[in-house]
């Protein structure tokens, strides 16, 4: 039996690199040789047991991935426009296409979906299979085979920025400069708002945002952000607040920073609950609060942004680990390497 190396999650805190059966392509299916698999905050929450999900162990995690086509099942080449040797990605969600949400075009909210890296094997492995009903995209050669791991979080960020409907004259705040937040920041910049403000408690992240063109950067742990934003906007407040930190305190900050009729975009999984007067949302400010989930119809844009250099992936893919160093990789966020920011930590199977 063919085998491969893969990271298998057996339970909270119990992720191991093991030999498992290697997948092969059936009718309509695609098998890639994985060149990179990213670690998302969701996988860290599963690892630490702090997320809202109840995954069925064991599983092969990894919903951020890119690879080179190794096998094409009958009909897959024609369906996806792929050849062996092409770079390829797939959306993590495998919708049913039959439920009420799918029929409305909201396939990312499918009630019967499966997920790559959740209920189906993910990309933390040497090889990965895309099911016949997966949404698959060819990736141009211009996208680096490791930096392309940012396609999924960048697609999420693109969808979030679209949901926020940023206008040319807006003052936009991005809170939380992890992989999705840093991607949001770069995509929001493509909208050419009047001002773009970045918030994070990590000075390394703020330095990157400044290098990427932030008009202002602030550390909420050190700076009086509310006073600063009010000063910048002549007392009005920001127009749009993009929340990407997953920290409930940042939601509270957003409510305070927004002008009347401002927009709060929430894209995160929150362990705590924000504490603020809901009358501020209705009676005093008439705020618009919008949620964001996954990345429907956003992969083509994300791929183009990377291929054309409109978004800088190199600055975000900061750490690369072989599969066997799963414990070290999972702990990078908790104990960043001295002097080096940790934005996107990735597994590169070829390093094994």
Buried (B, 14 or more C-beta within 10 A) or exposed (E): EEEBBBBBBEEBEEBBBBEBEBBEBBEBBBBBBBBBBBBBBBBBBBBEEEBEEEBEEBBBBBBBBBBBBBBBBEEBBEBBEBEEEBBBBBBBBBBBEEBEBBEEEBBBBBEEBBBBBBEBBBBBBBBBBBBBEBBBBBBEEEBBBBBBBBBBBBBBBBBBBBBBEBEEEBBBBBBBBBBBBBBBBBBBBBBEBBBBBBBBBBEBBBBBBEEBEBBBBBBBEEEEBBEBBBEBBEEBBBBBBBBBBBBBEBBBBBBBBBBEEBBBBBBBBBEEEBEBEEEBBEEEBEBBBBEBBBBBBBBEBBBBBBBEEEBBBEBBBBBBBBBBBBEEBBEBBEEBEEEEBBBBBBBBBBEE
